[in-house]
Amino acid sequence: MRLLLTSAGVKNASIHTALVDLLGKPIADSNALCIPTATYAHPMAGSGAAWRFISGREPRTPMCELGWKSLGVLELTALPSIGEDGWVPTVREADVLLVNGGDPLYLCHWMRQSGLADLLPSLRETVWVGLSAGSMVMTPRIGEDFVGWKPPAGGDSTLGVVDFSIFPHLDHEDLPENTMADAERWAAGIPGPAYAIDDETAIRVADGSVDVISEGHWKLFS
């Protein structure tokens, strides 16, 4: 699986170009599935957040409105009730999974419960585009600062697909607690490397290499 881990979606031309490179073809020729699940457990999301994401009406965090050939919805909370035959073929046929922000631990829980987490290693050609929590869920840990919804087993562990953690929305005007000083304090409690990225930045992971795509600012804490 190839990853494009963003703070706020496909916000600029550089991230857009990185996405097309990962797809290996134009967006207009690519089939997408969007995953809104993380949205439901975030206290700031509101009742219409999932609909706005799916319908492509979130200009501050562009994902579903990019002009995909087709766009479907993969709701993880529904998958355990329909069986793998009802959704695994659809996931395998998709070129890209668009994963919304919200609560990363809630998303992680339902990725495991649904079976999607177990399927990921076999999706070698699929591109995963994460937005905030949709990016954080692929890391080993999110840190106590980002724990909202609490999983049954507790803790702040996520899937560990990559070996670094992510502090998103660095220096966001609506998040006064997301300064670089806050990120440094957060990183001090995270074992292993960690990135702080603003909304104009993404981390690309492909073929064993990691690089940062940015028209904004970021920092690696190692």
C-alpha positions, 0 to 999 in steps of 0.5 A: 500500500502507498500512503499520502498522509495529510493534515488537511487533505489535498490542499495545494498543487504539490500534494495534488501532484504527489497524489497523481504520482502515487496513483500512476494515472489521472484522478479522473481515471481513478476509482475512490472509496471514502471512509467517513467513520472517524468523524462520528467520535470527534466532539467538534465534528457536528452532525453534518460532518460526514455528509459534507465529507462524502458529498465533497463540500469541505473546501478547507480539506479537499478529498472527495471533490477532486474529480474522481472517476467514481466515488463510493462510501465504505462505512466501517461500522457496517462491515461486520454485519454484512460479511466480507463478500459484501465489501472486500471485492469493492475495496480491492477494485478501488484505486484509492481510499480517502479516509476522513479525520475525526478520532483516530482511536475510534477509526483504529478500533473499527478498522480492526473490528471490520477486518479492514486492518487485516486486509491492508497488507494485501492492497499493494497497489492501493493508495491510502490518502489520510486526513488528520485522524485518517493519517494518524491511524497508520502510526504506532501511537498518537500520544495522550494529547490526542486521546478522545474516544477511549478504546476498550483496551485503553492506551493510545496505540494505533495500527503501526503501518509506519514507524513514525507518529504525526502531530497534525494541524501545526499552528492552525489558527483555530487550534491555539494548542497546536503550536510548535512548542506544543508539538515539541512537548508532545514529541517528547512523550512519543518513542521513535520519530515524529512529525509535526505538519501543518495543513499545507504538508503531507508525508508520502510513503511508497516503496519503502521510502518516506518524504515530505511534500510541503508548501507550508512548514513542518518539523521532524523530531527524531 
